[in-house]
Amino acid sequence: MAEPLNVSDATFDTQVIKSEVPVLVDFWAGWCQPCLMLAPVVEELAQEYGPRIRLAKLDVDANPNIAGKFGVMSIPTLILFKGGQAVQRLVGFQAKSSLKAKLDPLV
């Protein structure tokens, strides 16, 4: 069973930027209610997409450098990285069907 990978400022480049497969990063924080609502959706997507896409979570409070580097001003923010580049950005809670509709053409 695929589960979202926890990434940090220290592991972001190796786990996300240099990944062979697209990576959807969930920028979140433990105090953020919409982030907590989105967590099970991200976990379901990780299981459904399997090896086609990697799902990762980055706690913005513990890892401010990467959040700042990518201009994350509101959370939750989801950014899809493909070939080391940010190719899609979604801000706020997203329904699973909405996320799939936006991700499917890119993966």
DSSP file (Angstrom, degrees, kcal/mol; ACC not computed):
  #  RESIDUE AA STRUCTURE BP1 BP2  ACC     N-H-->O    O-->H-N    N-H-->O    O-->H-N    TCO  KAPPA ALPHA  PHI   PSI    X-CA   Y-CA   Z-CA
    1    1 A M              0   0    0      0, 0.0     2,-0.3     0, 0.0    46,-0.1   0.000 360.0 360.0 360.0 125.1    0.0    0.0    0.0
    2    2 A A        -     0   0    0     44,-0.1    48,-0.1    45,-0.1    46,-0.1  -0.613 360.0-175.4 -80.1 134.7    1.5    3.3   -1.1
    3    3 A E        -     0   0    0     -2,-0.3    52,-0.2    43,-0.1    40,-0.1  -0.925  36.4 -86.7-125.6 153.9    1.4    6.1    1.6
    4    4 A P        -     0   0    0      0, 0.0     2,-0.4     0, 0.0    52,-0.3  -0.309  43.8-126.9 -59.0 142.3    2.4    9.7    1.3
    5    5 A L  E     -a   56   0A   0     50,-2.9    52,-2.8    10,-0.1     2,-0.6  -0.759  14.4-129.8 -91.4 132.8    6.1   10.3    1.9
    6    6 A N  E     -a   57   0A   0     -2,-0.4     2,-0.3    50,-0.2    52,-0.2  -0.754  31.9-174.1 -83.5 122.7    7.1   12.9    4.5
    7    7 A V        -     0   0    0     50,-2.8    52,-0.5    -2,-0.6     2,-0.2  -0.784   5.1-168.8-115.7 161.7    9.7   15.2    3.0
    8    8 A S     >  -     0   0    0     -2,-0.3     4,-1.7    50,-0.1     3,-0.2  -0.795  44.8 -88.4-137.3 176.5   11.6   18.0    4.6
    9    9 A D  T  4 S+     0   0    0     -2,-0.2     4,-0.4     1,-0.2     3,-0.1   0.892 128.5  49.0 -53.9 -39.3   13.9   20.9    3.7
   10   10 A A  T  4 S+     0   0    0      1,-0.2     4,-0.3     2,-0.1    -1,-0.2   0.813 120.0  33.2 -73.6 -31.8   16.8   18.4    3.8
   11   11 A T  T  > S+     0   0    0     -3,-0.2     4,-2.7     1,-0.1     5,-0.3   0.482  89.9  96.1-105.2  -3.0   15.2   15.7    1.7
   12   12 A F  H  X>S+     0   0    0     -4,-1.7     4,-2.8     1,-0.2     5,-1.3   0.905  83.9  48.7 -58.4 -48.2   13.1   17.7   -0.8
   13   13 A D  I  4>S+     0   0    0     -4,-0.4     5,-2.4     3,-0.2    -1,-0.2   0.930 117.9  39.2 -60.4 -46.9   15.7   17.8   -3.6
   14   14 A T  I  45S+     0   0    0     -4,-0.3    -1,-0.2     3,-0.2    -2,-0.2   0.883 124.0  38.7 -72.8 -36.9   16.4   14.1   -3.5
   15   15 A Q  I  <5S+     0   0    0     -4,-2.7    -2,-0.2     3,-0.1    -3,-0.2   0.777 134.6  13.2 -85.1 -27.0   12.8   12.9   -2.9
   16   16 A V  I ><5S+     0   0    0     -4,-2.8     3,-1.2    -5,-0.3    68,-0.3   0.799 126.0  42.7-115.1 -60.7   10.9   15.4   -5.1
   17   17 A I  I 3 <S+     0   0    0     -5,-1.3    -3,-0.2     1,-0.3    -4,-0.2   0.881 122.5  39.1 -62.3 -40.6   13.1   17.4   -7.6
   18   18 A K  T 3 <S+     0   0    0     -5,-2.4    -1,-0.3    -6,-0.3    -4,-0.1   0.301  87.4 129.9 -93.8   9.6   15.2   14.4   -8.6
   19   19 A S    <   -     0   0    0     -3,-1.2    64,-0.3    -6,-0.2    65,-0.2  -0.362  55.8-144.4 -67.4 142.2   12.3   11.9   -8.7
   20   20 A E  S    S+     0   0    0      2,-0.1    -1,-0.1    63,-0.1    -4,-0.0   0.734  86.9  49.5 -74.8 -25.1   11.9    9.8  -11.8
   21   21 A V  S    S-     0   0    0      1,-0.1    32,-0.1    61,-0.1    31,-0.1  -0.780 104.0 -85.2-113.0 158.2    8.1    9.9  -11.4
   22   22 A P        -     0   0    0      0, 0.0    32,-3.0     0, 0.0     2,-0.4  -0.287  43.1-150.9 -58.9 147.6    5.8   13.0  -10.9
   23   23 A V  E     -bC  54  81A   0     58,-2.7    58,-3.4    30,-0.2     2,-0.7  -0.988   8.4-156.3-127.5 125.3    5.5   14.0   -7.2
   24   24 A L  E     -bC  55  80A   0     30,-2.8    32,-3.0    -2,-0.4     2,-0.5  -0.901  17.5-158.2 -98.4 116.4    2.4   15.8   -5.7
   25   25 A V  E     -bC  56  79A   0     54,-3.0    54,-2.1    -2,-0.7     2,-0.8  -0.853   6.5-153.5-102.5 125.9    3.5   17.6   -2.6
   26   26 A D  E     -bC  57  78A   0     30,-3.2    32,-2.8    -2,-0.5     2,-0.6  -0.870   8.1-157.4 -96.6 107.5    0.9   18.5    0.0
   27   27 A F  E     +bC  58  77A   0     50,-3.2    50,-1.6    -2,-0.8     2,-0.2  -0.795  36.1 145.2 -85.8 119.4    2.2   21.6    1.9
   28   28 A W  E     -b   59   0A   0     30,-2.2    32,-2.9    -2,-0.6    33,-0.4  -0.832  39.3-144.6-147.0 175.4    0.3   21.5    5.2
   29   29 A A    >   -     0   0    0     -2,-0.2     3,-1.4    30,-0.2     7,-0.1  -0.980  28.1-120.5-149.1 150.8    0.4   22.2    9.0
   30   30 A G  T 3  S+     0   0    0     -2,-0.3     6,-0.1     1,-0.3    -1,-0.0   0.727 111.6  52.8 -64.9 -23.9   -1.0   20.3   12.0
   31   31 A W  T 3  S+     0   0    0      4,-0.0     2,-0.7     5,-0.0    -1,-0.3   0.498  85.2 101.4 -88.9  -4.3   -3.1   23.3   13.1
   32   32 A C    <>  -     0   0    0     -3,-1.4     4,-2.0     1,-0.2    -3,-0.2  -0.732  55.9-162.5 -90.6 110.1   -4.7   23.8    9.7
   33   33 A Q  H  > S+     0   0    0     -2,-0.7     4,-2.0     1,-0.2     5,-0.2   0.919  91.4  49.4 -59.1 -48.5   -8.3   22.4    9.6
   34   34 A P  H  > S+     0   0    0      0, 0.0     4,-1.7     0, 0.0    -1,-0.2   0.862 109.4  54.6 -60.7 -32.0   -8.6   22.3    5.8
   35   35 A C  H  > S+     0   0    0      2,-0.2     4,-1.5     1,-0.2    -2,-0.2   0.917 108.0  48.3 -64.1 -42.4   -5.2   20.5    5.7
   36   36 A L  H  < S+     0   0    0     -4,-2.0    -1,-0.2     1,-0.2    -3,-0.1   0.842 110.8  51.2 -67.5 -33.0   -6.5   17.8    8.1
   37   37 A M  H  < S+     0   0    0     -4,-2.0     4,-0.5     1,-0.2    -1,-0.2   0.833 111.0  49.0 -69.8 -32.3   -9.6   17.4    5.9
   38   38 A L  H >X S+     0   0    0     -4,-1.7     4,-2.3    -5,-0.2     3,-0.5   0.753  90.9  81.9 -78.8 -25.1   -7.4   17.0    2.8
   39   39 A A  H 3X S+     0   0    0     -4,-1.5     4,-2.2     1,-0.3    -1,-0.2   0.881  91.4  46.7 -52.2 -49.1   -5.1   14.4    4.4
   40   40 A P  H 3> S+     0   0    0      0, 0.0     4,-2.2     0, 0.0    -1,-0.3   0.846 110.8  54.0 -65.3 -30.1   -7.4   11.4    3.8
   41   41 A V  H <> S+     0   0    0     -3,-0.5     4,-2.3    -4,-0.5    -2,-0.2   0.924 109.1  48.0 -65.9 -44.2   -7.9   12.5    0.2
   42   42 A V  H  X S+     0   0    0     -4,-2.3     4,-2.2     1,-0.2    -1,-0.2   0.897 111.0  51.4 -63.2 -40.5   -4.1   12.6   -0.4
   43   43 A E  H  X S+     0   0    0     -4,-2.2     4,-1.6    -5,-0.2    -1,-0.2   0.896 109.4  49.8 -64.6 -39.9   -3.8    9.1    1.2
   44   44 A E  H  X S+     0   0    0     -4,-2.2     4,-2.4     1,-0.2    -2,-0.2   0.914 110.4  50.4 -63.3 -42.5   -6.5    7.7   -1.1
   45   45 A L  H  X S+     0   0    0     -4,-2.3     4,-2.9     1,-0.2     5,-0.3   0.889 105.4  56.7 -63.6 -38.5   -4.8    9.2   -4.1
   46   46 A A  H  X S+     0   0    0     -4,-2.2     4,-1.1     1,-0.2    -1,-0.2   0.900 111.2  43.8 -58.9 -40.8   -1.5    7.7   -3.1
   47   47 A Q  H  < S+     0   0    0     -4,-1.6    -2,-0.2     2,-0.2    -1,-0.2   0.904 116.0  46.8 -70.8 -41.6   -3.1    4.3   -3.1
   48   48 A E  H  < S+     0   0    0     -4,-2.4    -2,-0.2     1,-0.2    -3,-0.2   0.896 114.8  43.5 -70.4 -41.4   -4.9    4.8   -6.4
   49   49 A Y  H >< S+     0   0    0     -4,-2.9     3,-2.2     1,-0.2     4,-0.2   0.750  83.7 171.0 -78.9 -22.5   -2.1    6.2   -8.4
   50   50 A G  G ><  -     0   0    0     -4,-1.1     3,-0.8    -5,-0.3    -1,-0.2  -0.214  68.1  -5.4  52.7-128.6    0.4    3.6   -7.1
   51   51 A P  G 3  S+     0   0    0      0, 0.0    -1,-0.3     0, 0.0     3,-0.1   0.582 121.4  77.1 -77.1  -8.2    3.7    3.8   -8.9
   52   52 A R  G <  S+     0   0    0     -3,-2.2     2,-0.3     1,-0.2    -2,-0.2   0.792 108.0  14.3 -72.1 -26.0    2.6    6.4  -11.5
   53   53 A I    <   -     0   0    0     -3,-0.8     2,-0.4    -4,-0.2   -30,-0.2  -0.997  69.4-136.1-149.4 144.1    2.9    9.3   -9.1
   54   54 A R  E     - b   0  23A   0    -32,-3.0   -30,-2.8    -2,-0.3     2,-0.5  -0.865  16.6-150.8-101.3 136.2    4.5    9.8   -5.7
   55   55 A L  E     + b   0  24A   0     -2,-0.4   -50,-2.9   -32,-0.2     2,-0.3  -0.921  19.5 179.7-107.0 131.4    2.5   11.7   -3.0
   56   56 A A  E     -ab   5  25A   0    -32,-3.0   -30,-3.2    -2,-0.5     2,-0.4  -0.933  17.3-149.3-131.8 153.7    4.5   13.6   -0.5
   57   57 A K  E     -ab   6  26A   0    -52,-2.8   -50,-2.8    -2,-0.3     2,-0.4  -0.973   8.1-169.5-123.6 137.4    3.7   15.8    2.5
   58   58 A L  E     - b   0  27A   0    -32,-2.8   -30,-2.2    -2,-0.4     2,-0.7  -0.970  18.2-141.0-129.9 116.9    5.7   18.8    3.8
   59   59 A D  E  >  - b   0  28A   0    -52,-0.5     4,-1.5    -2,-0.4     3,-0.2  -0.661  11.6-157.4 -75.8 112.8    4.9   20.4    7.1
   60   60 A V  T  4 S+     0   0    0    -32,-2.9    -1,-0.2    -2,-0.7   -31,-0.1   0.779  88.6  56.2 -67.9 -27.0    5.4   24.1    6.5
   61   61 A D  T  4 S+     0   0    0    -33,-0.4    -1,-0.2     1,-0.2   -32,-0.1   0.896 115.0  37.3 -70.5 -39.2    6.0   24.9   10.2
   62   62 A A  T  4 S+     0   0    0      1,-0.2    -2,-0.2    -3,-0.2    -1,-0.2   0.665 127.0  37.6 -84.3 -17.3    8.9   22.5   10.4
   63   63 A N     X  +     0   0    0     -4,-1.5     4,-1.3     1,-0.1     3,-0.2  -0.534  62.8 154.6-135.1  66.6   10.2   23.2    6.9
   64   64 A P  H  >  +     0   0    0      0, 0.0     4,-2.4     0, 0.0     5,-0.2   0.748  65.8  67.3 -70.8 -23.4    9.9   26.9    6.1
   65   65 A N  H  > S+     0   0    0      2,-0.2     4,-2.4     1,-0.2     5,-0.1   0.946 105.0  39.4 -64.7 -48.8   12.7   27.1    3.6
   66   66 A I  H  > S+     0   0    0     -3,-0.2     4,-1.8     2,-0.2    -1,-0.2   0.908 115.1  53.2 -68.5 -41.4   11.1   24.9    0.9
   67   67 A A  H  <>S+     0   0    0     -4,-1.3     5,-2.8     1,-0.2    -1,-0.2   0.924 113.4  44.4 -58.7 -43.5    7.6   26.5    1.5
   68   68 A G  H ><5S+     0   0    0     -4,-2.4     3,-1.5     3,-0.2    -2,-0.2   0.888 107.9  57.9 -66.7 -40.4    9.2   29.9    1.0
   69   69 A K  H 3<5S+     0   0    0     -4,-2.4    -1,-0.2     1,-0.3    -2,-0.2   0.853 112.4  40.6 -59.5 -35.7   11.2   28.9   -2.0
   70   70 A F  T 3<5S-     0   0    0     -4,-1.8    -1,-0.3    -5,-0.1    -2,-0.2   0.226 114.6-114.4-101.2  13.9    8.0   27.8   -3.8
   71   71 A G  T < 5 +     0   0    0     -3,-1.5     2,-0.9     1,-0.2    -3,-0.2   0.811  47.0 174.3  64.3  33.4    5.9   30.8   -2.6
   72   72 A V      < +     0   0    0     -5,-2.8    -1,-0.2    -6,-0.2     3,-0.1  -0.648  11.3 156.5 -76.8 109.3    3.5   28.9   -0.5
   73   73 A M        +     0   0    0     -2,-0.9     2,-0.3     1,-0.2    -1,-0.2   0.653  61.5  36.5-107.2 -24.2    1.5   31.6    1.2
   74   74 A S  S    S-     0   0    0     18,-0.0    -1,-0.2     2,-0.0    18,-0.1  -0.956  86.1-105.0-129.8 148.1   -1.7   29.7    2.1
   75   75 A I  S    S+     0   0    0     -2,-0.3   -40,-0.1     1,-0.1    18,-0.1  -0.960  90.4  42.7-128.9 150.5   -2.2   26.1    3.1
   76   76 A P  S    S+     0   0    0      0, 0.0    16,-3.5     0, 0.0     2,-0.4   0.465  74.2 164.9 -73.6 145.5   -3.1   23.6    2.1
   77   77 A T  E     -CD  27  91A   0    -50,-1.6   -50,-3.2    14,-0.2     2,-0.5  -0.999  19.7-160.3-125.5 132.8   -1.3   24.0   -1.2
   78   78 A L  E     -CD  26  90A   0     12,-3.3    12,-2.9    -2,-0.4     2,-0.4  -0.959   8.8-174.8-112.0 128.6   -0.7   21.1   -3.5
   79   79 A I  E     -CD  25  89A   0    -54,-2.1   -54,-3.0    -2,-0.5     2,-0.6  -0.990  14.4-148.0-125.5 127.8    2.1   21.4   -6.1
   80   80 A L  E     -CD  24  88A   0      8,-2.6     7,-3.2    -2,-0.4     8,-1.1  -0.837  13.4-161.9 -94.1 124.4    2.7   18.8   -8.7
   81   81 A F  E     +CD  23  86A   0    -58,-3.4   -58,-2.7    -2,-0.6     2,-0.4  -0.908  11.6 176.3-107.2 131.1    6.4   18.4   -9.7
   82   82 A K  E >  S- D   0  85A   0      3,-2.8     3,-1.5    -2,-0.5   -62,-0.1  -0.989  72.9  -5.1-136.6 124.2    7.3   16.7  -12.9
   83   83 A G  T 3  S-     0   0    0     -2,-0.4    -1,-0.1   -64,-0.3     3,-0.1   0.824 131.1 -57.2  61.7  30.3   10.9   16.5  -14.2
   84   84 A G  T 3  S+     0   0    0    -68,-0.3     2,-0.4     1,-0.2    -1,-0.3   0.461 117.2 107.9  82.2   0.9   12.0   18.6  -11.3
   85   85 A Q  E <  S-D   82   0A   0     -3,-1.5    -3,-2.8   -68,-0.1     2,-0.6  -0.874  75.2-116.9-115.0 145.0    9.6   21.5  -12.2
   86   86 A A  E     +D   81   0A   0     -2,-0.4    -5,-0.3    -5,-0.2     3,-0.1  -0.699  40.6 165.7 -76.2 117.8    6.4   22.7  -10.6
   87   87 A V  E     +     0   0A   0     -7,-3.2     2,-0.3    -2,-0.6    -6,-0.2   0.576  59.6  26.7-112.9 -14.1    3.8   22.1  -13.3
   88   88 A Q  E     -D   80   0A   0     -8,-1.1    -8,-2.6     2,-0.0     2,-0.4  -0.981  58.5-169.5-151.7 137.1    0.5   22.5  -11.3
   89   89 A R  E     -D   79   0A   0     -2,-0.3     2,-0.4   -10,-0.2   -10,-0.2  -0.997   3.9-178.0-132.1 130.1   -0.5   24.4   -8.1
   90   90 A L  E     -D   78   0A   0    -12,-2.9   -12,-3.3    -2,-0.4     2,-0.4  -0.996   9.1-160.8-128.0 128.7   -3.8   24.0   -6.3
   91   91 A V  E     +D   77   0A   0     -2,-0.4   -14,-0.2   -14,-0.2   -16,-0.1  -0.920  52.1  11.2-115.7 134.5   -4.6   26.1   -3.2
   92   92 A G  S    S-     0   0    0    -16,-3.5   -14,-0.1    -2,-0.4     2,-0.1  -0.184 105.4 -29.7  94.0 171.9   -7.2   25.2   -0.6
   93   93 A F        -     0   0    0    -18,-0.1     2,-0.4    -2,-0.1    -2,-0.1  -0.362  61.9-164.7 -61.6 137.2   -9.2   22.1    0.1
   94   94 A Q        -     0   0    0     -4,-0.1     2,-0.1    -2,-0.1   -53,-0.1  -0.988  18.5-123.4-126.4 134.2   -9.9   20.1   -3.1
   95   95 A A     >  -     0   0    0     -2,-0.4     4,-2.5     1,-0.1     5,-0.2  -0.420  29.9-114.5 -68.5 151.9  -12.4   17.3   -3.5
   96   96 A K  H  > S+     0   0    0      1,-0.2     4,-2.7     2,-0.2     5,-0.2   0.897 116.4  52.0 -56.3 -43.9  -10.9   14.0   -4.7
   97   97 A S  H  > S+     0   0    0      1,-0.2     4,-2.1     2,-0.2    -1,-0.2   0.886 110.1  49.5 -63.2 -38.4  -12.8   14.2   -8.0
   98   98 A S  H  > S+     0   0    0      2,-0.2     4,-1.5     1,-0.2    -1,-0.2   0.912 111.5  48.5 -65.9 -43.5  -11.4   17.7   -8.6
   99   99 A L  H  X S+     0   0    0     -4,-2.5     4,-2.3     1,-0.2     3,-0.3   0.934 111.4  49.4 -62.3 -46.5   -7.9   16.6   -7.8
  100  100 A K  H  X S+     0   0    0     -4,-2.7     4,-3.0     1,-0.2    -1,-0.2   0.899 107.5  54.8 -60.9 -40.6   -8.1   13.6  -10.1
  101  101 A A  H  < S+     0   0    0     -4,-2.1    -1,-0.2     1,-0.2    -2,-0.2   0.847 114.4  40.8 -62.3 -33.8   -9.4   15.7  -13.0
  102  102 A K  H  < S+     0   0    0     -4,-1.5     4,-0.2    -3,-0.3    -1,-0.2   0.785 120.5  42.2 -84.8 -28.6   -6.5   18.0  -12.7
  103  103 A L  H >X S+     0   0    0     -4,-2.3     3,-1.6    -5,-0.2     4,-1.2   0.860  97.7  72.0 -86.3 -38.3   -3.8   15.3  -12.1
  104  104 A D  G >< S+     0   0    0     -4,-3.0     3,-0.6     1,-0.3    -1,-0.1   0.857  97.2  49.2 -50.9 -45.3   -4.9   12.7  -14.7
  105  105 A P  G 34 S+     0   0    0      0, 0.0    -1,-0.3     0, 0.0    -2,-0.1   0.745 113.5  49.0 -67.7 -18.8   -3.8   14.6  -17.8
  106  106 A L  G <4        0   0    0     -3,-1.6    -2,-0.2    -4,-0.2    -3,-0.1   0.618 360.0 360.0 -96.2 -14.1   -0.4   15.3  -16.2
  107  107 A V    <<        0   0    0     -4,-1.2    -3,-0.1    -3,-0.6    -1,-0.1   0.379 360.0 360.0-119.0 360.0    0.5   11.8  -15.1
